[in-house]
């Protein structure tokens, strides 16, 4: 019995990481990761945070500063690193020198990321580089530019047969995203127990975040949810099941078809009720079967093309 169980585990492990995958899906992941990181880096003036007065750095431990090689009053250096990171990310986006460019971008984003804490709240909802840094390291070791890159002939896209080397990097990046929800579930359970997943707690969270998050309120849905026992109960059940089960998207196509769209609705509901915009929401695009979409669009274009006269 133990031998059969071990064989089953080995089979599922091989299926998870080494099932032949499509080159287009890995290339799409490369584009998604790079484009998202460029957007976050371009949107915030992160480098200027190095020039804020030294009094703001009193809580920054010296060990942490050495770990990230980041110190105050070096704005010019940080701007140079920021510019180089953008160039490296653009190279990754276009599929140029991805092995070197992805690793260089990962190192520079790792260095710049702590400066975000001066701009946004120091919680998981607001950080934008965690998935990017990890994924760029993976991409630097992967065949992520075999298709959908600058300078590639269109005809070459069809020559890349499914291969296991296209699967493990994508699955690892999907795991990084799934861990956000799994560890979110574990954190609630560890610090607060099952009581966190109660209608009362959901109501308190909706009211609290709708008032403490700075900026213009997107809607007053938080107050509506808090006032409804039905909505808070549904919310508690939804959070419990969603955060616990999202990790199954790594193993099941059916789970991906259900839980990935549900994740979009989940984050939209959080935005409307708690005013929290989840920056890494766009990484859910890593779960989309882009190879299938490209094939469908290609088939539609061929069907719409008039027949060549004989």
Buried (B, 14 or more C-beta within 10 A) or exposed (E): EEEEEEEEEEEEEEEBBBEEBBBBBBBBBBBBBBBBBBBBBEEBEBBBBBEBEEEEBEEBEEEEBEEBEBBBEBBEEBBEBBEEBBBBBBBBBBBBEBBEBBBBBBBBBBBBBBBBBBEEBEEBBBBBBBBBBBBBBBBBEBBBBBBBBEEBEEEEBEEBEBBEBBBBBBBBBBBBBBBBBBEBBEEBBEEEEEEBBBBEBBBEBBBEBBEEBEEEEBEEBBBEBBEBEEBBBBBBEBBBBBBBBBBBBBEEEEBBEBBBEBBEEBBEBBBBBBBBBBBBBBBBBBBBBBBEEBEEEEEEEEEEEEEEEE
